[in-house]
Amino acid sequence: MNKPSRINNWVLDFENAVEDLLKREVKEEAGLEIEGQMQYVNSMAFVRPDETPVVFIKFAAKYKSGEVKPEPGSFTDFIWVNTEEVKNYPCIKGIPEKIKKTIAIFSN
Protein backbone atom coordinates (compact mmCIF):
# COMPACT_ATOMS: atom_id res chain seq x y z
CA MET A 1 0.00 0.00 0.00
CA ASN A 2 2.27 2.71 -1.23
CA LYS A 3 0.00 4.70 -3.55
CA PRO A 4 -3.01 6.28 -1.86
CA SER A 5 -5.99 6.86 -4.14
CA ARG A 6 -6.90 10.03 -2.30
CA ILE A 7 -5.58 12.30 0.43
CA ASN A 8 -8.45 13.33 2.68
CA ASN A 9 -7.11 15.95 5.10
CA TRP A 10 -4.77 13.91 7.31
CA VAL A 11 -6.05 10.53 6.09
CA LEU A 12 -4.62 8.57 3.16
CA ASP A 13 -7.33 6.56 1.39
CA PHE A 14 -6.50 3.29 -0.37
CA GLU A 15 -9.51 2.27 -2.45
CA ASN A 16 -9.89 -1.41 -3.34
CA ALA A 17 -7.18 -2.42 -0.88
CA VAL A 18 -8.67 -5.88 -0.23
CA GLU A 19 -9.37 -6.49 -3.93
CA ASP A 20 -5.85 -5.48 -4.95
CA LEU A 21 -4.39 -7.73 -2.25
CA LEU A 22 -6.54 -10.62 -3.44
CA LYS A 23 -5.35 -10.22 -7.04
CA ARG A 24 -1.71 -10.26 -5.89
CA GLU A 25 -2.22 -13.29 -3.63
CA VAL A 26 -4.01 -15.31 -6.33
CA LYS A 27 -1.14 -14.61 -8.73
CA GLU A 28 1.51 -15.38 -6.10
CA GLU A 29 -0.07 -18.49 -4.56
CA ALA A 30 -1.80 -20.08 -7.57
CA GLY A 31 -0.20 -18.57 -10.68
CA LEU A 32 -3.54 -17.21 -11.94
CA GLU A 33 -4.77 -13.81 -12.99
CA ILE A 34 -8.34 -12.78 -12.29
CA GLU A 35 -10.37 -10.08 -14.02
CA GLY A 36 -13.28 -7.75 -13.51
CA GLN A 37 -15.14 -7.00 -10.35
CA MET A 38 -14.81 -9.54 -7.58
CA GLN A 39 -18.00 -10.47 -5.78
CA TYR A 40 -18.14 -10.74 -2.01
CA VAL A 41 -19.41 -14.18 -0.96
CA ASN A 42 -19.19 -14.17 2.84
CA SER A 43 -16.83 -13.93 5.79
CA MET A 44 -15.96 -15.88 8.88
CA ALA A 45 -13.86 -15.24 11.96
CA PHE A 46 -12.13 -17.93 13.98
CA VAL A 47 -9.22 -18.49 16.34
CA ARG A 48 -6.45 -20.88 15.30
CA PRO A 49 -5.13 -23.51 17.73
CA ASP A 50 -2.14 -21.22 18.42
CA GLU A 51 -4.69 -18.57 19.57
CA THR A 52 -4.15 -16.32 16.55
CA PRO A 53 -7.43 -14.65 15.53
CA VAL A 54 -8.26 -14.87 11.82
CA VAL A 55 -10.81 -13.09 9.63
CA PHE A 56 -11.52 -15.09 6.49
CA ILE A 57 -13.17 -13.09 3.69
CA LYS A 58 -14.38 -14.98 0.60
CA PHE A 59 -14.70 -13.42 -2.84
CA ALA A 60 -15.67 -14.95 -6.17
CA ALA A 61 -13.71 -13.86 -9.23
CA LYS A 62 -13.52 -14.63 -12.94
CA TYR A 63 -10.48 -16.41 -14.32
CA LYS A 64 -8.46 -14.31 -16.76
CA SER A 65 -5.30 -16.29 -17.53
CA GLY A 66 -2.50 -18.45 -16.22
CA GLU A 67 -1.73 -22.06 -15.47
CA VAL A 68 -2.49 -23.24 -11.95
CA LYS A 69 0.77 -23.66 -10.05
CA PRO A 70 -0.01 -24.22 -6.38
CA GLU A 71 2.44 -22.57 -4.02
CA PRO A 72 4.80 -25.26 -2.66
CA GLY A 73 3.69 -26.42 0.77
CA SER A 74 0.16 -25.03 0.38
CA PHE A 75 -1.67 -27.53 -1.82
CA THR A 76 -0.72 -30.77 -3.54
CA ASP A 77 -3.30 -30.73 -6.34
CA PHE A 78 -6.39 -29.02 -7.74
CA ILE A 79 -9.30 -29.64 -10.07
CA TRP A 80 -11.79 -27.40 -11.87
CA VAL A 81 -15.33 -28.73 -11.32
CA ASN A 82 -18.91 -27.70 -11.94
CA THR A 83 -21.84 -28.24 -9.59
CA GLU A 84 -22.37 -31.83 -10.78
CA GLU A 85 -18.73 -32.93 -11.07
CA VAL A 86 -17.92 -31.89 -7.50
CA LYS A 87 -20.22 -34.67 -6.27
CA ASN A 88 -17.67 -37.22 -7.56
CA TYR A 89 -14.95 -36.04 -5.16
CA PRO A 90 -14.50 -36.27 -1.40
CA CYS A 91 -14.96 -32.74 -0.04
CA ILE A 92 -15.04 -30.92 3.24
CA LYS A 93 -18.65 -30.59 4.41
CA GLY A 94 -20.40 -27.70 2.66
CA ILE A 95 -17.94 -27.29 -0.24
CA PRO A 96 -20.36 -28.53 -2.96
CA GLU A 97 -22.92 -25.96 -1.82
CA LYS A 98 -20.30 -23.20 -1.79
CA ILE A 99 -19.24 -24.11 -5.34
CA LYS A 100 -22.87 -23.98 -6.47
CA LYS A 101 -23.35 -20.58 -4.82
CA THR A 102 -20.16 -19.19 -6.37
CA ILE A 103 -21.02 -20.39 -9.88
CA ALA A 104 -24.52 -18.89 -9.51
CA ILE A 105 -23.00 -15.45 -8.81
CA PHE A 106 -21.62 -15.31 -12.34
CA SER A 107 -24.48 -17.16 -14.05
CA ASN A 108 -27.10 -14.45 -13.48
Summary of the structure (lengths in Angstrom):
residues: 108
radius of gyration: 16.7
end to end distance: 33.5
largest distance: 55.7
contacts: 201
relative contact order: 0.14
helix: 29%
strand: 31%
